């Protein structure tokens, strides 16, 4: 594993995203990501967990492949994955705080 710190943060944020999304949906909110909304509509909680697991695994594999070719590029991709994953988590926390 080339970038374990970034990967740990990324996996944690992905798990938080699933939990927060499901919490918001149970409170009457809606999924804003069209692909995820379709997965939820057609498959429910198990499907969205599988979908998230698949996307996380795909990103980690891409970072590993890129990092073995060009370490700097792999590091940048892994950091970008963390930043991008933090955005929906931040938005979800903001929504929950507003609903307070």
C-alpha positions in Angstrom: 0.0 0.0 0.0 1.5 3.3 -1.1 -0.6 5.9 0.6 -2.1 4.3 3.8 -2.9 7.6 5.6 -4.9 8.9 2.6 -6.6 5.6 2.1 -7.6 5.4 5.8 -9.1 8.9 5.6 -10.8 8.1 2.3 -12.4 4.8 3.6 -13.5 6.6 6.8 -15.1 9.4 4.8 -16.8 6.9 2.5 -18.3 5.1 5.5 -19.5 8.4 7.0 -21.1 9.3 3.7 -23.1 6.1 3.7 -24.3 6.6 7.3 -25.1 10.2 6.9 -26.8 9.7 3.6 -29.0 7.0 5.1 -29.8 9.2 8.1 -30.8 12.1 5.9 -33.0 9.8 3.7 -34.7 8.4 6.8 -35.5 12.0 7.8 -37.1 12.8 4.5 -34.1 14.1 2.6 -33.2 13.2 -1.0 -30.0 11.8 -2.6 -28.5 14.5 -4.9 -26.2 12.1 -6.8 -28.2 10.8 -9.7 -26.3 7.5 -9.9 -26.5 6.9 -6.1 -30.2 7.8 -6.1 -30.9 5.2 -8.8 -29.0 2.6 -6.9 -30.9 3.4 -3.7 -34.2 3.4 -5.5 -33.6 0.0 -7.2 -31.6 -1.8 -4.5 -31.9 -0.1 -1.1 -29.3 -0.1 1.7 -27.4 -3.2 0.6 -27.1 -1.9 -3.0 -25.8 1.5 -2.0 -23.3 -0.1 0.4 -22.1 -2.4 -2.4 -21.9 0.6 -4.8 -19.9 2.7 -2.3 -17.6 -0.3 -1.6 -17.1 -0.8 -5.3 -16.3 2.9 -6.0 -13.9 3.0 -3.0 -12.1 -0.1 -4.2 -11.8 1.3 -7.7 -10.3 4.5 -6.5 -7.8 2.7 -4.3 -6.7 0.5 -7.2 -6.4 3.5 -9.5 -4.3 5.3 -6.9 -2.0 2.3 -6.5 -1.6 1.8 -10.2 -0.9 5.5 -10.8 1.4 5.7 -7.8 3.5 2.8 -9.0 3.9 4.6 -12.4 4.4 8.1 -10.9 4.4 8.3 -7.2 3.6 12.0 -7.2 0.5 11.5 -9.3 -0.7 8.6 -7.2 -0.3 10.7 -4.0 -2.2 13.6 -5.6 -5.0 11.3 -6.7 -5.2 9.8 -3.2 -5.4 13.3 -1.6 -7.9 14.4 -4.1 -10.1 11.4 -3.3 -10.0 12.5 0.4 -10.9 16.1 -0.4 -13.7 15.1 -2.8 -15.1 12.6 -0.3 -15.1 15.2 2.5 -17.4 17.5 0.5 -20.6 15.4 0.7 -19.8 14.6 4.3 -19.5 18.3 5.2 -22.7 19.1 3.3 -24.6 16.2 5.1 -23.3 17.4 8.5 -24.4 20.9 7.6 -27.9 19.7 6.7 -28.2 17.7 9.9 -27.1 20.7 11.9 -29.7 22.9 10.2 -32.4 20.4 10.9 -31.2 20.3 14.5 
